Amino acid sequence: MKHIEEELKRALAEVEPPEGLAGRVLARVAERERGRRARAGWLGLAAAPGWRWAFAAVLCVALVAGGIFYQRARTRAEGERAKEQLMLALEITASKLEIAQATVQGINSGAEAEQ
């Protein structure tokens, strides 16, 4: 048991850090911070705590606006397609009515000629 206590004392004994350690640590932290900022680019604003919610809100508004725009464009396209189909149906109906009218007039003129 005494052996373990002595090892513990040695392990927990105060040791003076090497000279210049604090400067090297601070330099490394500053270097990593510069690298992180360089990688973040314009999205660095989104990483700031106050801007995260604003960025998320803008993203949500953009998605909703895009969805509304898409829905309106789709509805307009469907309406135009229905209008084209209706115009075609009216043209077909008009031509059939002309044929029917000509037939009726032919029958009427034939009946009048017989009288």
C-alpha positions in Angstrom: 0.0 0.0 0.0 2.9 2.3 0.8 4.2 1.8 -2.7 0.9 3.0 -4.3 0.9 6.1 -2.0 4.5 7.1 -3.1 3.6 6.6 -6.8 0.6 8.8 -6.3 2.6 11.5 -4.6 5.1 11.5 -7.4 2.4 11.6 -10.1 0.6 14.5 -8.3 3.7 16.5 -7.4 3.9 20.0 -8.8 6.0 20.1 -11.9 7.2 23.4 -13.5 6.1 23.7 -17.1 8.8 24.1 -19.7 9.8 27.6 -20.5 7.6 29.2 -23.2 4.8 26.7 -22.9 2.1 29.3 -22.3 3.2 31.3 -25.4 3.2 28.2 -27.6 -0.2 27.2 -26.4 -1.7 30.7 -27.0 0.0 30.9 -30.4 -1.6 27.5 -31.4 -5.0 28.6 -30.1 -4.8 31.8 -32.2 -3.7 29.9 -35.3 -6.6 27.5 -35.0 -9.0 30.4 -34.5 -7.7 32.1 -37.7 -8.1 28.8 -39.6 -11.6 28.4 -38.3 -12.6 31.9 -39.3 -11.0 31.4 -42.8 -13.0 28.2 -43.3 -16.2 29.8 -42.1 -16.1 32.5 -44.8 -19.4 34.3 -45.1 -21.2 31.7 -43.1 -19.2 32.9 -40.1 -22.1 35.1 -39.3 -24.4 32.1 -39.0 -22.0 30.7 -36.4 -22.4 33.7 -34.1 -24.9 32.9 -31.4 -27.1 35.9 -32.0 -27.2 35.4 -35.7 -28.1 31.7 -35.7 -31.8 32.3 -35.1 -31.9 35.1 -37.6 -30.3 32.9 -40.2 -32.7 30.1 -39.5 -35.7 32.5 -39.7 -34.5 33.9 -43.0 -34.0 30.3 -44.3 -37.6 29.3 -43.2 -39.1 32.5 -44.8 -37.2 31.7 -48.1 -38.5 28.2 -48.1 -42.1 29.2 -47.5 -41.9 32.0 -50.1 -40.4 29.5 -52.6 -43.2 27.0 -51.9 -45.9 29.7 -52.4 -44.2 30.8 -55.7 -44.1 27.3 -56.9 -47.7 26.6 -56.0 -48.9 29.8 -57.8 -46.9 29.0 -60.9 -48.3 25.4 -60.9 -51.8 26.7 -60.5 -51.4 29.2 -63.3 -50.0 26.5 -65.6 -52.9 24.2 -64.9 -55.4 27.1 -65.5 -53.8 27.9 -68.9 -53.9 24.2 -69.8 -57.6 24.1 -68.9 -58.2 27.3 -70.9 -56.5 25.8 -74.0 -58.6 22.6 -73.7 -61.8 24.7 -73.3 -61.0 26.7 -76.4 -60.4 23.5 -78.4 -63.7 22.1 -77.2 -65.5 25.3 -78.2 -63.9 25.2 -81.7 -64.9 21.6 -82.1 -68.5 22.4 -80.9 -68.7 25.4 -83.3 -67.6 23.3 -86.3 -70.1 20.5 -85.4 -72.9 23.1 -85.0 -72.1 24.6 -88.4 -72.3 21.1 -89.9 -75.7 20.5 -88.1 -77.0 23.9 -89.3 -76.0 23.2 -92.8 -77.7 19.8 -92.7 -80.9 21.4 -91.3 -80.8 24.1 -93.9 -80.3 21.5 -96.6 -83.2 19.5 -95.3 -85.4 22.6 -95.1 -84.5 23.8 -98.6 -85.2 20.3 -100.0 -88.6 20.3 -98.3 -89.4 23.7 -99.6 -88.5 22.7 -103.1 -90.8 19.7 -103.0 -93.7 21.8 -102.0 
